[in-house]
Amino acid sequence: MSEQTTVTISAVGLSNTDSSVLKVASNLLEKSGVTVQFLENEDASGTIIVVDIDTPTGRHFYNQFDYPRHRTMLVLSTETINDQRNLVLKKPIRVQTLKDVLYDIYMRLAPKTILSAQTSNKSEKAVSALPVDPNN
């Protein structure tokens, strides 16, 4: 993508270790050309919300999550979870795995984010920033 889009990340119920892994993965994501903005602790308004459901705070948030508005929840747990709506990573989490998953989420959300930015800015440039599949 030639035009950068900022992705906001919220963290709910993460331990210090998991928060550190998330920050390192996000730094690697920025090296891939994605601008990342971390929201304050427990601010769940991010585009990507990383939730540890092994904690009471995370479990409560998971049960009350509001799905609309082009947001994605990434669930972390030590248990095997069968969740059809959300991506689930089993802890302990590897930095590279988390970075790859965040990048995949970003790529899936980026066209929606760019199109909404185009509508609000009335800019023609944003359309050229969409990924193009030469096979289609």
C-alpha positions in Angstrom: 0.0 0.0 0.0 1.3 3.4 -0.9 -0.9 5.3 1.6 -0.5 4.5 5.2 -3.5 3.9 7.4 -3.4 3.9 11.2 -4.7 0.8 13.0 -5.8 1.3 16.6 -5.2 -1.5 19.0 -7.0 -2.0 22.4 -5.8 -4.4 25.0 -8.2 -5.8 27.6 -7.1 -8.0 30.5 -3.6 -8.6 29.2 -0.8 -9.6 31.6 2.4 -7.6 31.5 4.1 -10.3 29.5 1.3 -10.5 26.9 1.3 -6.7 26.7 5.0 -6.7 26.0 4.6 -9.4 23.3 1.9 -7.2 21.7 4.1 -4.2 21.7 7.0 -6.0 20.1 4.7 -7.5 17.5 3.3 -4.1 16.8 6.7 -2.6 16.4 7.4 -5.4 13.8 4.1 -4.5 12.1 5.2 -0.8 11.8 8.3 -2.0 10.1 5.9 -3.6 7.5 4.5 -0.2 6.8 1.5 -0.2 9.1 1.1 2.7 11.6 -0.1 1.4 15.0 -1.6 3.4 17.7 -2.1 1.8 21.2 -5.1 3.1 23.1 -5.0 3.5 26.9 -5.5 0.5 29.1 -9.1 -0.9 29.0 -10.1 1.6 26.2 -11.9 -0.8 24.0 -12.6 1.5 21.1 -9.8 0.2 18.9 -10.1 -1.3 15.5 -8.4 -4.5 16.8 -9.1 -5.5 20.3 -6.8 -8.0 21.9 -8.6 -9.7 24.9 -7.3 -12.3 27.4 -10.3 -14.2 28.4 -8.4 -16.0 31.2 -8.8 -12.8 33.3 -12.1 -11.7 34.8 -11.9 -8.3 33.0 -11.2 -10.0 29.7 -14.0 -12.6 30.1 -16.5 -9.9 31.0 -15.5 -7.8 28.0 -15.7 -10.9 25.7 -19.3 -11.6 26.9 -20.4 -8.0 26.4 -18.6 -7.2 23.1 -20.4 -5.1 20.6 -19.5 -6.4 17.1 -20.5 -3.7 14.6 -18.3 -0.9 13.4 -15.6 -2.8 11.6 -13.8 -4.0 14.7 -12.1 -7.3 15.3 -11.6 -9.1 18.5 -8.5 -11.3 18.9 -9.0 -13.7 21.8 -6.1 -15.0 23.9 -6.4 -18.0 26.2 -4.5 -20.9 27.7 -7.6 -23.1 27.0 -8.7 -24.3 23.6 -11.7 -22.2 22.6 -14.2 -22.9 19.9 -15.3 -19.5 18.7 -16.8 -19.0 15.2 -16.9 -15.2 15.4 -13.4 -14.3 16.6 -9.8 -15.2 16.0 -8.3 -17.2 18.9 -4.6 -17.6 19.8 -3.6 -20.1 22.4 -1.1 -18.8 25.0 1.8 -18.5 25.3 1.9 -16.3 22.2 4.9 -16.0 19.9 5.8 -12.5 18.7 6.0 -13.5 15.1 2.7 -15.3 15.2 1.0 -12.3 16.8 2.5 -10.0 14.3 1.3 -12.1 11.4 -2.2 -12.3 12.7 -2.3 -8.6 13.3 -1.1 -8.0 9.8 -3.7 -10.3 8.4 -6.5 -8.5 10.3 -5.1 -5.1 9.1 -5.1 -6.2 5.5 -8.7 -7.5 5.8 -9.8 -4.2 7.5 -7.6 -1.8 5.4 -9.9 -1.5 2.4 -12.9 -0.6 4.6 -10.7 1.9 6.5 -9.4 3.5 3.3 -12.8 3.7 1.7 -14.3 5.4 4.8 -11.4 7.8 4.9 -12.0 8.5 1.2 -15.7 9.2 1.8 -14.9 11.6 4.6 -12.0 13.4 2.8 -13.6 13.1 -0.7 -10.1 12.1 -1.9 -9.6 10.2 -5.1 -6.1 9.0 -4.1 -7.3 6.5 -1.6 -8.8 4.2 -4.2 -5.4 3.6 -5.8 -4.1 2.5 -2.4 -6.3 -0.5 -2.3 -4.6 -3.9 -2.8 -5.1 -5.2 -6.3 -5.2 -8.9 -7.1 -3.8 -9.4 -10.6 -5.6 -12.8 -10.9 -9.1 -11.1 -10.8 
